[in-house]
């Protein structure tokens, strides 16, 4: 086991190292520039389309057949994707970035999000453009399908690699690690035993997961907006209490993004490279831009228009990082707890508790529990589609049952090696996806340009660039 751990630690150091982060940012920046900053310029349009997409009705100018394409509304596709991304990264990940990289790490999280919006847009465009209908009549898509159908069968092995990495990562990052985080939080705050938490989550998640994407999307469509708004509202209350420190918090974010932070109190200090490294790494860990997970959900949206779904999809990165992560960061930086050497979820909890004594810790524990629960739901669908790509439609129910049974095991287990392995496979998902995004970028640019020029191209119609 020690040798295996050492091997995974070495691989993890590479796949989450500077080279991978540069690759993720580089592809995102290339897409953002190739799209002429459209994801940033059309942010308002994206929110308008999201609101219109609460019910899967054809948008003005869209063909009537759009009603028959896909299984879930465009809005619920976004909520399903957000259910998997809004989680421990928004609470523990932000705190870790600040603890290791200083306040300047928050600035680089923002930059990662602005670049990542283009990545998410491109992923969703390709997911809808190259999705298929399986033997049960459901739409399936994601990196493995736009690799297979966009790059051709000679690249099928690369799609298979993505599917393998995704199916394995789902059991870790999207299942056992999440149930373990909930169990730890509820045990430390309310004294609830790990086994009981595991069983309750298994029953609740099982009731949703076994019902498939329509049930997952329906629950996500209700739970994700509620939990997101509730967490942001609680954070805003804390910021009102700490209003006098807000100006200094923003000043620290911008100053220390380009200047080293000296050691103070229990904070060990941080160089500018540490701010960049941990800001980018935790930002990507939180919003998953470039990892290829979100397009699996967007492929099931009821639409025949890739660009519309892309503009909705890019909001996931904005909401996750620019809104939710920023609230967490400001709560931490307007308190003094972060300079005392705390890190992870406990830093966020103590920062909330400093402004709301007796309530802050409970708010964070409950938020972590709900966030982790919805992450389990979202990742169950991701893992299922990856497994289906590898082993066929008949394997779906087997995967669902195994996924549900793993939940209580994760809640009660020591997850050091499982976390390491899952985190490694999570990052490995990005490699096939980034290759596909780079090679298929001409398709993304042409489809987008045609859409805004009024020459809309729908899935199934020929594109010159599709013959890449």
ROLOBA-357750 format. One record per residue (C-alpha): residue in one letter; residue number from 1; x, y, z. Coordinates in Angstrom, 3 decimals. Layout:
BEGIN
TORBA aa   i       px       py       pz
TORBA  a NUM        X        Y        Z
...
// end
This chain:
BEGIN
TORBA aa   i       px       py       pz
TORBA  x   1    0.000    0.000    0.000
TORBA  x   2    2.867    2.380    0.782
TORBA  x   3    4.358    1.858   -2.681
TORBA  x   4    0.964    2.375   -4.329
TORBA  x   5    0.436    5.542   -2.287
TORBA  x   6    3.848    6.824   -3.330
TORBA  x   7    3.024    6.167   -7.001
TORBA  x   8   -0.270    8.062   -6.795
TORBA  x   9    1.374   10.914   -4.879
TORBA  x  10    3.922   11.252   -7.675
TORBA  x  11    1.229   11.224  -10.376
TORBA  x  12   -0.925   13.650   -8.358
TORBA  x  13    1.987   16.050   -8.063
TORBA  x  14    2.162   16.176  -11.857
TORBA  x  15   -1.532   16.245  -12.788
TORBA  x  16   -2.317   18.962  -10.237
TORBA  x  17    1.068   20.624  -10.716
TORBA  x  18    2.033   23.872  -12.462
TORBA  x  19    2.103   22.313  -15.957
TORBA  x  20   -1.515   21.131  -15.725
TORBA  x  21   -2.689   24.446  -14.291
TORBA  x  22   -0.921   26.304  -17.113
TORBA  x  23   -2.572   23.941  -19.635
TORBA  x  24   -6.029   24.497  -18.133
TORBA  x  25   -5.585   28.263  -18.098
TORBA  x  26   -3.916   28.270  -21.520
TORBA  x  27   -6.735   26.390  -23.272
TORBA  x  28   -9.322   28.536  -21.485
TORBA  x  29   -7.556   31.754  -22.481
TORBA  x  30   -7.218   30.538  -26.081
TORBA  x  31  -10.959   29.807  -26.204
TORBA  x  32  -11.829   33.119  -24.549
TORBA  x  33   -9.758   35.071  -27.090
TORBA  x  34  -11.020   32.936  -29.980
TORBA  x  35  -14.574   33.751  -28.901
TORBA  x  36  -13.592   37.448  -28.675
TORBA  x  37  -14.525   37.553  -24.963
TORBA  x  38  -18.114   36.618  -25.834
TORBA  x  39  -18.691   34.654  -22.572
TORBA  x  40  -17.902   37.810  -20.578
TORBA  x  41  -19.678   40.219  -22.939
TORBA  x  42  -22.829   38.051  -23.102
TORBA  x  43  -23.065   37.300  -19.376
TORBA  x  44  -26.399   39.132  -19.130
TORBA  x  45  -27.745   37.190  -22.106
TORBA  x  46  -26.735   33.980  -20.376
TORBA  x  47  -28.777   34.823  -17.277
TORBA  x  48  -31.745   35.758  -19.489
TORBA  x  49  -31.544   32.407  -21.293
TORBA  x  50  -31.215   30.579  -17.975
TORBA  x  51  -34.419   32.192  -16.712
TORBA  x  52  -36.237   31.415  -19.968
TORBA  x  53  -34.932   27.848  -19.785
TORBA  x  54  -36.776   26.958  -16.572
TORBA  x  55  -39.293   25.189  -18.830
TORBA  x  56  -38.136   23.386  -21.924
TORBA  x  57  -40.051   25.406  -24.507
TORBA  x  58  -38.603   26.421  -27.857
TORBA  x  59  -37.023   29.864  -27.728
TORBA  x  60  -38.134   32.449  -30.309
TORBA  x  61  -36.822   31.368  -33.674
TORBA  x  62  -36.043   27.828  -32.538
TORBA  x  63  -37.733   24.998  -34.404
TORBA  x  64  -40.745   23.325  -32.841
TORBA  x  65  -38.905   20.005  -32.784
TORBA  x  66  -36.799   21.409  -29.920
TORBA  x  67  -39.496   20.224  -27.518
TORBA  x  68  -38.641   16.617  -28.334
TORBA  x  69  -34.863   16.970  -27.971
TORBA  x  70  -33.365   16.109  -24.580
TORBA  x  71  -34.750   14.987  -21.230
TORBA  x  72  -34.400   17.959  -18.853
TORBA  x  73  -34.902   21.704  -19.117
TORBA  x  74  -31.870   23.912  -19.885
TORBA  x  75  -32.215   25.421  -16.393
TORBA  x  76  -32.214   22.021  -14.691
TORBA  x  77  -29.206   20.958  -16.769
TORBA  x  78  -27.325   23.919  -15.261
TORBA  x  79  -28.601   23.076  -11.774
TORBA  x  80  -27.480   19.458  -12.187
TORBA  x  81  -24.014   20.671  -13.208
TORBA  x  82  -23.965   23.138  -10.294
TORBA  x  83  -25.066   20.408   -7.881
TORBA  x  84  -21.774   18.664   -8.623
TORBA  x  85  -19.577   21.777   -8.498
TORBA  x  86  -20.978   23.750   -5.553
TORBA  x  87  -19.608   21.724   -2.666
TORBA  x  88  -16.607   21.341   -0.420
TORBA  x  89  -14.501   23.420   -2.820
TORBA  x  90  -16.604   26.484   -2.052
TORBA  x  91  -16.133   26.084    1.704
TORBA  x  92  -12.934   24.132    2.347
TORBA  x  93  -11.234   24.851   -0.993
TORBA  x  94  -11.419   28.641   -0.684
TORBA  x  95  -10.182   28.466    2.903
TORBA  x  96   -7.256   26.267    1.850
TORBA  x  97   -6.326   28.672   -0.966
TORBA  x  98   -6.189   31.596    1.483
TORBA  x  99   -4.375   29.582    4.174
TORBA  x 100   -1.641   28.480    1.742
TORBA  x 101   -1.549   31.311   -0.789
TORBA  x 102   -2.704   34.314    1.187
TORBA  x 103   -5.475   36.802    0.280
TORBA  x 104   -4.023   37.251   -3.228
TORBA  x 105   -5.126   33.704   -4.093
TORBA  x 106   -8.709   34.993   -4.318
TORBA  x 107   -7.773   37.284   -7.222
TORBA  x 108   -6.332   34.353   -9.150
TORBA  x 109   -9.480   32.330   -8.421
TORBA  x 110  -11.426   35.130  -10.114
TORBA  x 111   -9.102   35.100  -13.139
TORBA  x 112   -9.499   31.313  -13.366
TORBA  x 113  -13.280   31.722  -13.360
TORBA  x 114  -13.328   34.396  -16.075
TORBA  x 115  -11.136   32.206  -18.284
TORBA  x 116  -13.077   29.079  -17.288
TORBA  x 117  -16.352   30.572  -18.516
TORBA  x 118  -15.081   30.125  -22.073
TORBA  x 119  -14.055   26.542  -21.318
TORBA  x 120  -17.506   25.684  -19.931
TORBA  x 121  -19.166   27.373  -22.907
TORBA  x 122  -17.101   25.320  -25.367
TORBA  x 123  -17.711   22.083  -23.444
TORBA  x 124  -21.498   22.538  -23.535
TORBA  x 125  -21.529   23.576  -27.202
TORBA  x 126  -19.653   20.416  -28.156
TORBA  x 127  -21.741   18.255  -25.789
TORBA  x 128  -24.988   19.265  -27.497
TORBA  x 129  -23.431   19.317  -30.963
TORBA  x 130  -22.135   15.729  -30.751
TORBA  x 131  -24.523   14.009  -28.351
TORBA  x 132  -26.190   10.707  -29.203
TORBA  x 133  -29.434    8.946  -28.344
TORBA  x 134  -28.905    5.639  -26.515
TORBA  x 135  -30.943    2.459  -26.857
TORBA  x 136  -33.427    3.667  -24.214
TORBA  x 137  -34.103    6.905  -26.094
TORBA  x 138  -32.133    9.146  -23.707
TORBA  x 139  -29.643   11.741  -24.909
TORBA  x 140  -26.057   11.106  -23.823
TORBA  x 141  -23.018   13.267  -24.359
TORBA  x 142  -19.883   14.782  -22.895
TORBA  x 143  -16.157   14.632  -23.712
TORBA  x 144  -16.180   10.918  -24.580
TORBA  x 145  -18.859   11.563  -27.220
TORBA  x 146  -17.439   14.743  -28.730
TORBA  x 147  -14.099   12.962  -28.932
TORBA  x 148  -15.720    9.972  -30.642
TORBA  x 149  -18.044   11.896  -32.980
TORBA  x 150  -16.039   15.083  -33.453
TORBA  x 151  -12.507   13.761  -33.797
TORBA  x 152  -13.397   10.417  -35.362
TORBA  x 153  -13.083    6.773  -34.372
TORBA  x 154   -9.291    6.848  -34.437
TORBA  x 155   -9.549    8.957  -31.276
TORBA  x 156  -12.004    6.583  -29.596
TORBA  x 157   -9.308    5.402  -27.168
TORBA  x 158   -9.037    8.939  -25.826
TORBA  x 159  -12.775    9.043  -25.149
TORBA  x 160  -12.480    5.683  -23.427
TORBA  x 161   -9.664    7.040  -21.251
TORBA  x 162  -11.845    9.974  -20.180
TORBA  x 163  -14.758    7.658  -19.389
TORBA  x 164  -12.509    5.376  -17.297
TORBA  x 165  -11.043    8.273  -15.319
TORBA  x 166  -14.534    9.740  -14.797
TORBA  x 167  -16.146    6.501  -13.648
TORBA  x 168  -13.391    5.953  -11.059
TORBA  x 169  -13.248    9.578   -9.895
TORBA  x 170  -17.017    9.613   -9.318
TORBA  x 171  -16.725    6.994   -6.564
TORBA  x 172  -14.161    9.133   -4.768
TORBA  x 173  -14.592   12.867   -5.355
TORBA  x 174  -18.306   12.501   -6.008
TORBA  x 175  -19.252    9.872   -3.435
TORBA  x 176  -17.162    8.531   -0.557
TORBA  x 177  -15.219   11.748    0.037
TORBA  x 178  -18.456   13.738    0.110
TORBA  x 179  -20.284   11.405    2.518
TORBA  x 180  -17.207   11.382    4.747
TORBA  x 181  -17.130   15.208    4.794
TORBA  x 182  -20.795   15.334    5.805
TORBA  x 183  -20.290   12.712    8.505
TORBA  x 184  -17.307   14.604    9.955
TORBA  x 185  -19.162   17.927    9.952
TORBA  x 186  -22.338   16.558   11.569
TORBA  x 187  -20.371   14.549   14.119
TORBA  x 188  -18.238   17.487   15.251
TORBA  x 189  -21.142   19.966   15.348
TORBA  x 190  -24.151   17.896   16.403
TORBA  x 191  -22.633   14.632   17.690
TORBA  x 192  -24.344   12.475   15.047
TORBA  x 193  -22.425    9.179   14.541
TORBA  x 194  -20.796    8.554   11.171
TORBA  x 195  -22.699    5.338   10.457
TORBA  x 196  -26.084    7.018   10.941
TORBA  x 197  -25.161    9.864    8.613
TORBA  x 198  -23.992    7.351    6.017
TORBA  x 199  -27.215    5.326    6.150
TORBA  x 200  -29.443    8.434    5.953
TORBA  x 201  -27.529    9.806    2.961
TORBA  x 202  -27.660    6.399    1.277
TORBA  x 203  -31.444    6.225    1.634
TORBA  x 204  -32.056    9.817    0.529
TORBA  x 205  -29.548    9.753   -2.334
TORBA  x 206  -30.669    6.281   -3.427
TORBA  x 207  -34.264    7.443   -3.752
TORBA  x 208  -33.086   10.100   -6.210
TORBA  x 209  -30.217    8.369   -8.030
TORBA  x 210  -32.145    5.185   -8.844
TORBA  x 211  -34.733    7.340  -10.623
TORBA  x 212  -32.209    8.520  -13.215
TORBA  x 213  -31.447   11.927  -14.709
TORBA  x 214  -35.009   13.251  -14.686
TORBA  x 215  -35.330   12.742  -10.923
TORBA  x 216  -31.795   14.005  -10.250
TORBA  x 217  -32.471   17.136  -12.309
TORBA  x 218  -35.815   17.725  -10.626
TORBA  x 219  -34.268   17.566   -7.141
TORBA  x 220  -31.247   19.620   -8.221
TORBA  x 221  -33.531   22.235   -9.765
TORBA  x 222  -35.162   22.794   -6.368
TORBA  x 223  -32.294   22.149   -3.929
TORBA  x 224  -29.391   23.907   -5.652
TORBA  x 225  -31.031   27.363   -5.954
TORBA  x 226  -32.297   27.099   -2.366
TORBA  x 227  -28.965   26.061   -0.857
TORBA  x 228  -26.993   28.543   -2.943
TORBA  x 229  -29.201   31.499   -2.057
TORBA  x 230  -29.333   30.490    1.620
TORBA  x 231  -25.527   30.239    1.864
TORBA  x 232  -24.972   33.547    0.060
TORBA  x 233  -27.605   35.211    2.287
TORBA  x 234  -25.876   33.922    5.442
TORBA  x 235  -22.566   35.187    4.074
TORBA  x 236  -24.048   38.611    3.351
TORBA  x 237  -25.296   38.823    6.944
TORBA  x 238  -21.737   38.181    8.129
TORBA  x 239  -20.406   40.833    5.736
TORBA  x 240  -22.907   43.360    7.096
TORBA  x 241  -21.611   42.603   10.596
TORBA  x 242  -18.027   42.930    9.328
TORBA  x 243  -18.752   45.865    6.998
TORBA  x 244  -15.907   47.917    8.461
TORBA  x 245  -13.328   45.361    7.252
TORBA  x 246  -14.653   44.941    3.680
TORBA  x 247  -12.502   47.673    2.188
TORBA  x 248   -9.352   46.217    3.707
TORBA  x 249  -10.319   42.718    2.515
TORBA  x 250  -10.583   43.862   -1.122
TORBA  x 251   -7.348   45.840   -0.747
TORBA  x 252   -5.520   42.711    0.479
TORBA  x 253   -6.909   40.595   -2.390
TORBA  x 254   -5.587   42.952   -5.072
TORBA  x 255   -2.320   43.919   -3.339
TORBA  x 256   -1.188   40.419   -2.406
TORBA  x 257   -2.090   39.038   -5.839
TORBA  x 258    1.129   40.726   -7.046
TORBA  x 259    3.131   41.133   -3.833
TORBA  x 260    4.394   38.526   -1.325
TORBA  x 261    2.639   38.330    2.044
TORBA  x 262    4.904   38.272    5.101
TORBA  x 263    4.323   35.818    7.938
TORBA  x 264    1.920   37.122   10.576
TORBA  x 265    0.419   35.355   13.609
TORBA  x 266   -0.045   31.692   12.700
TORBA  x 267   -0.004   32.472    8.946
TORBA  x 268    3.316   31.331    7.495
TORBA  x 269    3.385   33.923    4.740
TORBA  x 270    3.100   33.341    0.976
TORBA  x 271    5.006   34.237   -2.172
TORBA  x 272    3.204   35.558   -5.251
TORBA  x 273    3.674   32.189   -6.992
TORBA  x 274    1.933   30.491   -4.060
TORBA  x 275   -1.022   32.882   -4.451
TORBA  x 276   -1.224   32.078   -8.164
TORBA  x 277   -0.753   28.333   -7.726
TORBA  x 278   -3.296   27.805   -4.964
TORBA  x 279   -5.760   30.341   -6.355
TORBA  x 280   -5.805   28.648   -9.752
TORBA  x 281   -5.780   25.102   -8.347
TORBA  x 282   -8.587   25.670   -5.849
TORBA  x 283  -10.566   27.685   -8.397
TORBA  x 284  -10.462   24.830  -10.895
TORBA  x 285  -11.189   22.298   -8.141
TORBA  x 286  -14.277   24.301   -7.231
TORBA  x 287  -15.785   25.121  -10.647
TORBA  x 288  -14.351   22.111  -12.596
TORBA  x 289  -13.840   24.195  -15.759
TORBA  x 290  -11.828   22.053  -18.144
TORBA  x 291  -12.287   18.772  -16.294
TORBA  x 292  -15.110   17.739  -18.641
TORBA  x 293  -17.729   16.824  -16.033
TORBA  x 294  -20.381   19.530  -16.578
TORBA  x 295  -20.988   18.885  -20.313
TORBA  x 296  -22.272   15.412  -19.438
TORBA  x 297  -25.235   17.102  -17.729
TORBA  x 298  -25.720   19.772  -20.405
TORBA  x 299  -25.922   17.077  -23.103
TORBA  x 300  -29.293   16.017  -21.635
TORBA  x 301  -30.831   19.505  -21.986
TORBA  x 302  -33.992   19.934  -24.048
TORBA  x 303  -32.532   22.052  -26.823
TORBA  x 304  -31.257   21.724  -30.357
TORBA  x 305  -29.176   24.839  -30.046
TORBA  x 306  -25.590   24.305  -28.818
TORBA  x 307  -24.793   28.004  -28.404
TORBA  x 308  -27.824   28.765  -26.223
TORBA  x 309  -26.946   25.892  -23.910
TORBA  x 310  -23.326   27.010  -23.935
TORBA  x 311  -24.291   30.474  -22.703
TORBA  x 312  -26.314   28.881  -19.908
TORBA  x 313  -23.498   26.465  -19.065
TORBA  x 314  -20.888   29.224  -18.695
TORBA  x 315  -22.952   30.669  -15.831
TORBA  x 316  -21.972   27.638  -13.750
TORBA  x 317  -18.401   28.908  -13.433
TORBA  x 318  -19.547   32.471  -12.725
TORBA  x 319  -22.051   31.429  -10.044
TORBA  x 320  -19.738   28.908   -8.412
TORBA  x 321  -16.570   30.987   -8.204
TORBA  x 322  -17.377   34.677   -8.714
TORBA  x 323  -20.432   34.568   -6.421
TORBA  x 324  -20.294   31.662   -3.951
TORBA  x 325  -16.500   31.396   -3.527
TORBA  x 326  -16.212   35.175   -3.229
TORBA  x 327  -18.713   35.215   -0.372
TORBA  x 328  -16.680   32.573    1.466
TORBA  x 329  -13.429   34.453    0.811
TORBA  x 330  -14.773   37.780    2.071
TORBA  x 331  -16.216   36.168    5.203
TORBA  x 332  -12.765   34.712    5.940
TORBA  x 333  -10.797   37.881    5.149
TORBA  x 334  -13.074   40.198    7.158
TORBA  x 335  -12.341   38.114   10.254
TORBA  x 336   -8.921   37.634   11.853
TORBA  x 337   -9.124   33.856   12.128
TORBA  x 338   -7.182   33.236    8.877
TORBA  x 339   -3.956   34.709   10.318
TORBA  x 340   -4.095   32.268   13.244
TORBA  x 341   -3.031   29.260   11.166
TORBA  x 342   -6.417   27.601   10.654
TORBA  x 343   -7.196   25.942    7.300
TORBA  x 344   -9.911   24.041    5.451
TORBA  x 345  -13.565   23.917    6.436
TORBA  x 346  -12.732   24.732   10.070
TORBA  x 347  -11.340   28.123    8.956
TORBA  x 348  -14.600   28.954    7.177
TORBA  x 349  -16.668   27.742   10.148
TORBA  x 350  -14.653   29.763   12.656
TORBA  x 351  -14.875   32.861   10.435
TORBA  x 352  -18.676   32.581   10.278
TORBA  x 353  -18.797   31.914   14.010
TORBA  x 354  -16.701   34.985   14.807
TORBA  x 355  -19.458   37.200   13.363
TORBA  x 356  -22.402   34.998   14.361
TORBA  x 357  -21.397   33.351   17.674
TORBA  x 358  -23.147   30.040   18.243
TORBA  x 359  -24.691   30.070   14.776
TORBA  x 360  -21.812   30.372   12.347
TORBA  x 361  -20.399   26.885   12.887
TORBA  x 362  -23.840   25.307   12.511
TORBA  x 363  -24.535   27.264    9.312
TORBA  x 364  -21.314   26.016    7.722
TORBA  x 365  -21.900   22.428    8.863
TORBA  x 366  -25.410   22.370    7.405
TORBA  x 367  -24.262   24.071    4.195
TORBA  x 368  -21.445   21.545    3.831
TORBA  x 369  -23.916   18.699    4.342
TORBA  x 370  -26.345   19.946    1.707
TORBA  x 371  -23.590   20.885   -0.739
TORBA  x 372  -21.976   17.460   -0.393
TORBA  x 373  -25.336   15.688   -0.782
TORBA  x 374  -26.086   17.435   -4.075
TORBA  x 375  -22.532   16.762   -5.240
TORBA  x 376  -23.231   13.048   -4.743
TORBA  x 377  -26.338   13.375   -6.934
TORBA  x 378  -24.566   15.226   -9.744
TORBA  x 379  -21.521   12.977   -9.809
TORBA  x 380  -23.659    9.842   -9.786
TORBA  x 381  -24.949   10.897  -13.203
TORBA  x 382  -21.470   11.750  -14.479
TORBA  x 383  -20.075    8.397  -13.369
TORBA  x 384  -23.062    6.541  -14.754
TORBA  x 385  -22.666    8.033  -18.242
TORBA  x 386  -18.937    7.268  -18.217
TORBA  x 387  -19.674    3.685  -17.161
TORBA  x 388  -22.372    3.412  -19.825
TORBA  x 389  -19.932    4.566  -22.496
TORBA  x 390  -17.544    1.775  -21.500
TORBA  x 391  -19.961   -1.081  -20.829
TORBA  x 392  -23.262   -0.254  -22.534
TORBA  x 393  -26.769    0.746  -21.472
TORBA  x 394  -27.435   -2.485  -19.551
TORBA  x 395  -24.728   -1.544  -17.049
TORBA  x 396  -26.544    1.584  -15.830
TORBA  x 397  -28.574    0.049  -12.997
TORBA  x 398  -25.564   -1.927  -11.746
TORBA  x 399  -23.560    1.291  -11.515
TORBA  x 400  -26.360    3.102   -9.687
TORBA  x 401  -26.696    0.346   -7.095
TORBA  x 402  -22.931    0.144   -6.498
TORBA  x 403  -22.723    3.935   -6.259
TORBA  x 404  -25.475    4.089   -3.632
TORBA  x 405  -23.990    1.220   -1.587
TORBA  x 406  -20.611    2.985   -1.478
TORBA  x 407  -22.063    6.030    0.329
TORBA  x 408  -22.199    4.621    3.906
TORBA  x 409  -18.814    2.930    3.423
TORBA  x 410  -17.314    6.314    2.658
TORBA  x 411  -18.960    7.907    5.675
TORBA  x 412  -17.332    5.418    8.049
TORBA  x 413  -13.956    4.832    6.347
TORBA  x 414  -10.529    6.431    6.633
TORBA  x 415  -10.173    7.946    3.193
TORBA  x 416   -6.547    9.031    2.907
TORBA  x 417   -5.655    6.798   -0.036
TORBA  x 418   -9.139    6.936   -1.610
TORBA  x 419   -9.009   10.746   -1.579
TORBA  x 420   -5.555   10.706   -3.188
TORBA  x 421   -6.588    8.241   -5.889
TORBA  x 422   -9.879   10.008   -6.669
TORBA  x 423   -8.225   13.430   -6.756
TORBA  x 424   -5.654   12.054   -9.211
TORBA  x 425   -8.250   10.522  -11.529
TORBA  x 426  -10.301   13.727  -11.279
TORBA  x 427   -7.366   15.689  -12.690
TORBA  x 428   -6.602   13.008  -15.292
TORBA  x 429  -10.082   13.625  -16.743
TORBA  x 430   -8.863   17.026  -17.880
TORBA  x 431   -6.173   15.708  -20.244
TORBA  x 432   -8.440   14.019  -22.864
TORBA  x 433  -10.948   16.850  -22.502
TORBA  x 434   -8.412   19.632  -23.080
TORBA  x 435   -6.999   17.839  -26.120
TORBA  x 436  -10.515   17.583  -27.579
TORBA  x 437  -11.337   21.218  -26.780
TORBA  x 438   -8.186   22.416  -28.508
TORBA  x 439   -8.696   20.243  -31.614
TORBA  x 440  -12.420   21.011  -31.877
TORBA  x 441  -12.095   24.730  -31.132
TORBA  x 442  -12.679   25.643  -34.827
TORBA  x 443  -16.094   23.985  -34.545
TORBA  x 444  -16.904   26.007  -31.418
TORBA  x 445  -15.806   29.258  -33.070
TORBA  x 446  -17.753   28.580  -36.294
TORBA  x 447  -20.967   27.470  -34.551
TORBA  x 448  -20.829   30.542  -32.311
TORBA  x 449  -20.048   32.921  -35.170
TORBA  x 450  -22.890   31.478  -37.271
TORBA  x 451  -25.313   31.814  -34.365
TORBA  x 452  -24.575   35.491  -33.786
TORBA  x 453  -24.554   36.141  -37.537
TORBA  x 454  -28.049   34.642  -37.751
TORBA  x 455  -26.862   31.522  -39.586
TORBA  x 456  -27.765   29.051  -36.875
TORBA  x 457  -26.318   25.538  -37.219
TORBA  x 458  -28.161   22.756  -35.442
TORBA  x 459  -26.884   19.318  -34.409
TORBA  x 460  -26.855   16.905  -37.335
TORBA  x 461  -26.083   19.560  -39.941
TORBA  x 462  -22.708   19.352  -41.680
TORBA  x 463  -19.839   21.611  -40.717
TORBA  x 464  -16.617   21.826  -42.659
TORBA  x 465  -14.639   21.853  -39.453
TORBA  x 466  -16.304   18.697  -38.166
TORBA  x 467  -14.021   16.732  -40.468
TORBA  x 468  -11.020   17.518  -38.280
// end
